[in-house]
Structure formats: structure tokens, C-alpha cells
Amino acid sequence: MNRQLLVNLNNLLLSLSEAVDLANPSIAQHQQRTAFLALEIARKADLETELTKNIFTAALLHDIGAVTVEEKIAIHSFTETDYNIHTIRGEILLEQIPWLKGIAKIVRNHHKNWNDWEEGLENPVVLASQIILLSDFVERLIDRNKYILHQSNNIVETIKKLADTVLNKKIVDYFVELSKREEFWLELISPRLYSSLLNDGPFMDIQIGLEDISLISNLYRDLIDFKSRFTATHTTGVSECAVMLAELFGFAKVDVTSMRIAGNFHDIGKLKIPNSILEKPAKLTVDEFATMRCHTYYTYYTLYSIGGLQRIAEWAAYHHEKLDGSGYPFHCTKDEIGTGSRIMTVADIFTAIAEDRPYRKGMDKDEIYQLLKKQTDEKLLDQRIVELLFDNYNIIRSQVKEKQSKALDFYERRFSLITDEVNL
């Protein structure tokens, strides 16, 4: 039986874009608002369909290279002095995904001023980058504590002053025409913007399957891991371990692919967690741990909002649940925790305790066994999954280490490249 899973591309991109902006209320919906502005300008300019799609996608993902909460807030508040780092990171991440390569250069150049370009708007990268620069600038100018129609005129005047220097005048003119409609501004700051873009975005009729979803999950795997040098290969390890356990358990091919996607996404909620907590070398305070405990909720919230990914959402987000109901954040009992989620829990614990962290060295095989056995004896973990792990320990550990080694090489090599390029 063919159990092909299809997901609406608008829905997927919007939800994943929203996850990047979970960091702080001050930047909530930033990328979606930027995408709305860019889409409206593209349509006003009557651009070709494919270019409009690229502009919309690039706008939704334009800050994907800002990997920490602290960096996102700094960029949004105009206190970031060098925009190159996050734009180069964004380009590197997007280049890894075949069908997102076309927007990588746009994201790389979305902070490049008009008077720094040697080419004109006939170059689609220049045109798209300028549209997103204007859209991003407008969105960041909005005071979220002030009624939008009380500040719209000032925003327009500020943008007009950037014509022919920071921004191309033709694109500024498109924006000025749009700004004359109160509806334009009200839609921009509407809490229903997600729904509006879902139903009117350029991908509203496009469905993608598991293989394409898996490619996008690879992008977010790297984004999640690259938040912190201390966990730069964690998601890679969890995903690989979970996949191997699923295969050994006898999962069908489509379910193994789903497990890889769930593994890649399992910590997407950590995009909301400040690095001051993630990288703290000492024990977390009660308040800090409470903040950390929210990450699995946001993993669930993000994935469950994507129609068709409900089961993957559970596999990904239940990895801190326990069979006796003592886990978090949902306190599920054993009857509510499926085999996929049980596999993900074991994979996450195994990978985490085998890794070196700022506050401890990674455990060896005997130490890992004792810890996991203790949790199975206490009826917290599924004994079948733990036994499966240790029956195949050497091959699983070897494969996980190989994948993590490749991920670490990519992390160190490409991030060194960023430093070199920025300092040129």
C-alpha cells in the first residue's frame, strides 16, 4: 500500500518561518510580515510567477542565518553593526538544499544597498534583494506598541529618504503606492497574517512529498545545531540513531523517512531558547530550566500546525516524555506515547550523554548502559528500544559518530569561511 504523505508548501514554509521568529515577542512574525510586504511589492510590479515565488520564499527565510536569539533581536532593533555574518550563514545553509539554491544569493544580498550594486534591476537577484531590503526595513521600523496608522506616514517618509542610495527609487515608488491603502497596513500587522498568506501565498496550490520535506528538515537540522558550538552535531546524531533504531525495529521505508524528518526537527523549539541558557557551563537555575522545558512544546506547536505532519510532530516533540507521565511538557502516559516517540526519546538521551558538553565529558558504553537501564527499571523508557540499542551498540555508535564527524567538519569549515570573508 502506498502511503504517500503530501504537505502544502505554503503551510510548511510559513510554519517553519514562524519558528525562527519565536525567539522574542519583539520580533514575532517578522519574516512573515517581511514576506507579505515583499509579495505585495512583487505583485504591484507585476513580476513573473517564478521570480515572485523566489522573492516570497527568500523573504520568509531571509534571517535564517541569524542563529541565536540574541543575534535576531540585535538585527531587528538596528543595533547590529555588521549584517554580513547572518547573510553569509543564510546563503551557506540554503545552498545545501537543491531547490532553495535559487534564493541563496538573494538572502546573501538582502542588506546590500542600491548604490553598492554594479548591476541594475534587470538582474533578478538585484531586484529581489532590493525588494526584500525595503520590506525588511519597513517591518523593523514599525513600533509594536503604537497604532499602525499613527506611524505609517512617518515610515513612508523615512523610506522615501532612502531612494537612490539605500533603495532603488522604482521599488520605493511601488511601496509608496501600496502605502496609500489603509488595508495594506492593517493586513501587515494583523494577527491573521499567517492565515492570509496561507490562503493567498504563491504556493497555496502546491503539495510536496516526504523526500522534499526531508530536504527542508536537513536545513533546519543544521540551523538548530549551529545555534551553539557545544551542540553543533547533536541533532545529526539523534536523527541518525533514531533512523537506525526504526530500521532495526522493522519500520516501513516511509516511516523510516518520517523518523529522519522527526529527528531533524526534534529540537526546533530550541530556536526560542537564548544561548546564555544553552551554553551555560553550570547547572541551570529553576527559572532557566523552566525556560528550557518549553522547547518541546514549541517543536510540537510548529510541526502540528503543518497539515499532514501530526504524527511526525508527536515523534519529534515527545522526546522528553516518560512512560510514567513524569516527563514534559505534556506529561503523556505510556498509552499516549507511540513507538516512534519512544525511539526518539532513547535516541535523544543516548546521543546527549555520549557527547561532550561544557559541564561534563561524554559517557562511555558502560556508563550509558547503566543510566538507560536504571530508567527502564523505573519504567521511564521502553525496555525493548533500550535493548535494541545495546544489541546493536557498536554499529549504531559507529554510524552516529561518522555522521556527527561530517557535520562537525561542515560546521567548522564553513563557519571559518564566514569569519575569513567578513574580515576581507
C-alpha positions in Angstrom: 0.0 0.0 0.0 1.4 3.4 -1.0 1.0 5.8 2.0 2.3 8.9 0.2 2.3 11.9 2.6 1.7 15.3 1.0 2.0 18.7 2.7 1.0 22.1 1.4 4.2 24.1 0.7 2.7 27.4 1.8 1.8 25.8 5.1 5.2 24.3 5.6 7.2 27.4 4.8 5.1 29.7 6.9 5.2 27.4 10.0 9.0 27.0 9.7 9.5 30.7 9.1 7.4 31.4 12.2 9.7 29.0 14.2 12.7 31.2 13.5 10.8 34.3 14.9 9.7 32.6 18.2 12.7 34.0 20.0 11.1 37.1 21.4 7.7 39.0 21.2 9.6 42.0 19.7 10.3 40.0 16.5 7.2 37.8 16.3 6.0 37.5 12.7 9.0 39.5 11.4 9.7 37.2 8.5 6.0 36.7 7.7 5.4 40.4 7.7 8.5 40.9 5.5 7.2 38.3 3.1 3.8 40.0 3.0 5.4 43.3 2.1 7.7 41.7 -0.5 4.9 39.8 -2.1 2.7 42.9 -2.3 5.6 44.8 -4.0 6.3 41.9 -6.4 2.6 41.8 -7.4 2.5 45.6 -7.7 5.5 45.4 -10.1 3.7 42.6 -12.0 6.8 40.3 -11.8 6.9 36.8 -13.3 5.5 34.0 -11.3 8.8 32.2 -10.6 10.5 35.4 -9.5 7.6 36.2 -7.2 7.9 32.8 -5.7 11.6 33.2 -5.1 11.1 36.6 -3.5 8.4 35.3 -1.2 10.4 32.3 -0.2 13.6 34.3 0.4 11.6 36.8 2.4 10.2 34.1 4.6 13.7 32.7 5.2 15.8 35.9 5.0 17.0 35.8 8.6 17.7 32.1 8.8 21.4 32.7 9.2 20.8 34.6 12.5 21.2 31.5 14.6 20.8 32.8 18.1 18.0 34.6 20.0 20.5 37.4 20.9 21.5 37.9 17.2 17.9 38.0 16.0 16.9 40.7 18.5 20.0 42.8 17.7 19.4 42.7 14.0 15.7 43.6 14.3 16.5 46.6 16.6 19.1 48.1 14.2 21.8 47.6 16.8 23.7 45.0 14.6 26.6 46.8 13.0 27.7 44.1 10.6 25.0 42.3 8.7 27.4 40.1 6.7 27.6 37.3 9.2 24.0 36.3 9.2 23.5 36.8 5.5 26.6 34.6 4.7 25.3 31.9 7.1 21.9 32.1 5.4 23.5 31.6 2.0 25.5 28.6 3.2 22.5 26.9 4.8 20.3 27.4 1.7 22.9 26.3 -0.7 22.7 22.8 0.8 19.1 22.4 -0.4 18.8 21.8 -4.2 15.5 23.6 -4.7 16.5 26.5 -2.4 19.8 27.3 -4.1 18.0 29.8 -6.3 17.3 32.1 -3.3 20.6 31.7 -1.6 22.2 34.8 -3.4 19.0 36.8 -2.6 19.3 36.1 1.1 23.1 36.8 0.9 22.4 40.3 -0.5 19.2 41.4 1.2 21.2 44.0 3.2 23.1 45.3 0.2 22.4 49.0 -0.6 21.3 50.0 -4.0 24.4 52.3 -4.6 26.7 49.3 -3.9 25.3 47.3 -6.8 27.1 47.4 -10.2 24.1 45.9 -12.0 20.6 47.1 -12.3 17.1 45.8 -11.7 17.3 43.7 -14.9 19.3 41.2 -12.8 16.6 39.3 -10.8 18.9 38.8 -7.8 19.4 42.6 -7.6 15.6 43.2 -8.0 14.7 40.5 -5.4 17.3 41.6 -2.9 16.2 45.3 -3.1 12.5 44.3 -2.6 13.4 42.3 0.5 15.7 45.0 1.8 12.9 47.6 1.6 10.4 45.1 3.1 12.7 44.2 6.0 13.5 47.8 6.7 9.8 48.8 6.8 8.9 45.9 9.1 11.7 46.8 11.5 10.6 50.5 11.6 7.2 49.5 13.0 6.7 50.3 16.7 4.7 47.4 18.0 3.4 49.5 20.9 1.9 52.1 18.7 -1.2 52.0 16.4 0.0 51.3 12.9 -2.0 54.1 11.2 -0.5 56.6 13.6 3.0 55.8 12.4 2.6 54.8 8.7 3.2 58.3 7.3 6.5 58.6 9.2 7.6 55.2 8.0 6.8 56.2 4.4 8.8 59.4 4.7 11.7 57.5 6.1 11.7 55.1 3.2 11.4 57.9 0.7 14.6 59.4 2.0 16.5 56.2 1.2 15.6 56.4 -2.5 18.6 56.2 -4.9 21.0 55.5 -2.1 20.0 52.5 0.0 17.0 51.6 -2.1 16.1 51.8 -5.8 13.6 54.6 -6.4 11.3 52.5 -8.6 10.9 50.0 -5.8 10.3 52.8 -3.3 7.6 54.1 -5.6 5.8 50.8 -5.7 5.8 50.8 -1.9 4.6 54.3 -1.7 1.6 53.5 -3.9 0.8 50.5 -1.8 1.1 52.5 1.4 -1.8 54.7 0.4 -4.3 51.9 1.3 -5.1 51.6 5.0 -6.0 48.0 4.3 -2.3 47.3 3.3 -1.1 48.5 6.8 -3.8 46.7 8.7 -3.2 43.5 6.9 0.5 43.8 7.6 0.1 43.9 11.4 -2.9 41.6 11.5 -2.7 38.6 13.9 -4.4 36.7 11.0 -1.5 37.3 8.6 -0.4 33.6 8.7 -3.9 32.6 7.5 -3.9 35.3 4.9 -0.6 34.2 3.4 -1.6 30.6 3.7 -4.7 31.2 1.5 -3.2 33.8 -0.8 0.5 32.9 -1.0 2.2 31.8 -4.2 2.4 28.2 -3.1 -1.2 27.7 -1.9 -1.9 25.0 -4.6 1.5 23.2 -4.4 1.9 20.0 -2.4 5.3 18.3 -1.7 6.1 14.8 -0.5 8.3 13.3 2.1 11.5 13.5 0.1 11.3 17.3 -0.3 10.2 17.7 3.3 13.2 15.7 4.3 15.5 18.1 2.4 14.0 21.1 4.2 14.4 19.3 7.5 18.1 19.0 6.8 18.2 22.8 6.5 16.6 23.1 9.9 18.8 20.4 11.4 21.8 22.5 10.6 20.2 25.7 11.8 19.3 24.1 15.2 22.7 22.6 15.7 24.6 25.6 14.6 22.9 27.7 17.3 25.7 26.6 19.7 29.2 25.2 19.2 28.5 22.9 22.1 25.6 21.1 20.4 26.8 21.5 16.8 26.2 17.9 15.9 23.5 16.8 18.4 20.5 16.8 16.0 22.6 14.9 13.4 23.3 12.3 16.0 19.8 12.0 17.3 18.3 11.7 13.8 20.8 9.0 12.7 20.3 7.0 15.8 16.5 7.2 15.6 16.6 6.1 11.9 18.8 3.1 12.7 16.6 2.1 15.6 13.5 2.4 13.5 15.0 0.3 10.7 16.1 -2.4 13.2 12.6 -2.3 14.8 11.1 -3.1 11.4 9.6 0.3 10.4 8.5 0.6 6.8 10.6 2.7 4.4 8.1 5.6 4.5 8.1 5.5 8.3 11.9 5.5 8.4 11.9 8.6 6.3 9.4 10.2 8.6 11.6 9.3 11.6 14.6 11.1 9.9 12.4 14.2 9.5 11.2 14.0 13.1 14.8 13.6 14.3 15.9 16.6 12.2 13.1 18.7 13.7 13.0 17.4 17.2 14.8 20.4 18.8 13.3 23.1 16.5 11.8 24.6 19.7 15.3 25.4 20.9 15.3 28.3 18.4 13.4 30.1 21.1 16.0 29.4 23.9 18.7 32.1 24.5 22.3 30.9 24.1 23.0 32.2 27.5 21.0 29.2 28.8 22.0 26.7 26.1 25.7 27.3 26.7 25.7 27.9 30.4 28.6 25.8 31.9 27.0 25.4 35.3 23.7 23.9 36.5 20.6 25.8 35.3 18.6 27.7 37.8 15.0 26.8 38.4 13.8 29.7 36.1 16.4 28.8 33.4 15.3 25.1 33.4 11.6 26.2 33.2 12.6 28.2 30.1 14.4 25.2 28.6 11.4 22.9 29.3 9.3 24.9 26.8 11.3 23.9 23.8 9.5 20.6 23.1 6.1 22.4 23.3 7.3 24.8 20.5 8.6 21.8 18.5 5.1 20.4 18.7 3.4 23.7 18.0 5.4 24.3 14.9 5.1 20.9 13.3 1.5 20.2 14.3 0.4 23.4 12.6 1.6 21.8 9.3 -1.2 19.7 7.9 -0.1 16.1 7.4 2.8 16.2 9.9 0.8 15.4 13.1 2.4 12.0 13.7 5.9 13.4 12.9 5.1 16.2 15.4 4.5 13.7 18.1 7.6 11.7 17.3 9.7 14.8 17.4 8.1 16.6 20.4 7.6 13.8 22.9 11.3 13.1 23.4 11.2 14.4 27.0 8.1 12.5 27.9 8.3 9.4 30.2 6.2 6.3 30.3 5.0 7.0 33.8 3.8 10.5 33.0 6.6 12.4 34.7 8.1 13.8 31.5 7.4 17.2 30.0 5.7 19.3 28.6 2.6 17.2 28.1 3.1 14.6 30.8 1.9 11.9 28.5 1.4 8.4 29.9 2.6 5.1 28.2 -0.7 4.7 26.4 -0.2 8.1 24.7 3.4 7.6 23.7 3.8 5.6 20.4 6.7 3.5 19.4 8.2 6.3 17.2 8.2 8.7 20.2 9.8 6.1 22.4 12.6 5.5 19.8 13.2 9.3 19.6 13.5 9.5 23.4 16.1 6.8 23.6 18.0 8.3 20.6 18.0 11.7 22.2 19.2 10.5 25.6 21.8 8.3 24.2 23.2 11.0 21.9 23.2 13.6 24.6 25.0 11.6 27.2 27.6 10.3 24.8 28.5 13.8 23.7 31.0 16.1 25.4 29.3 19.2 27.0 30.8 22.3 28.6 30.0 20.9 32.1 30.9 17.2 31.6 32.7 14.7 29.4 30.6 12.3 27.3 29.9 8.9 28.9 31.4 5.6 27.8 29.3 2.5 26.8 29.1 1.1 30.4 28.0 4.4 31.9 25.4 4.9 29.2 24.1 1.3 29.8 23.8 1.9 33.5 21.9 5.1 33.1 19.5 3.8 30.5 19.0 0.5 32.4 18.1 2.5 35.5 15.4 4.4 33.6 14.0 1.2 32.1 13.9 -0.4 35.6 12.0 2.7 36.8 9.5 2.2 33.8 10.5 5.6 32.3 11.8 4.2 29.0 10.7 1.4 26.7 12.9 -1.6 27.5 12.6 -3.0 24.0 14.2 0.1 22.5 17.0 0.2 25.0 17.8 -3.5 24.4 17.7 -2.9 20.7 20.2 -0.1 21.1 22.7 -2.2 23.1 22.2 -5.3 20.9 23.5 -3.2 18.1 25.5 -0.7 20.0 28.8 -0.8 18.1 27.3 -0.4 14.7 24.9 2.4 15.9 27.6 4.2 17.8 30.0 4.0 14.8 27.4 5.3 12.3 26.3 8.1 14.6 29.9 9.2 15.2 30.6 9.1 11.4 27.6 11.3 10.7 28.5 13.7 13.5 32.1 13.9 12.3 30.9 15.0 8.9 28.5 17.5 10.4 31.3 18.9 12.6 33.6 19.3 9.7 31.0 21.2 7.8 30.3 23.4 10.8 33.9 24.3 11.4 35.0 24.6 7.8 32.1 26.8 6.6 32.0 28.9 9.7 35.7 29.6 9.4 34.9 30.7 5.9 32.4 33.2 7.2 35.0 34.7 9.5 37.5 35.0 6.7 35.0 36.5 4.3 33.7 39.1 6.8 37.3 40.2 7.6 38.3 40.7 3.9 
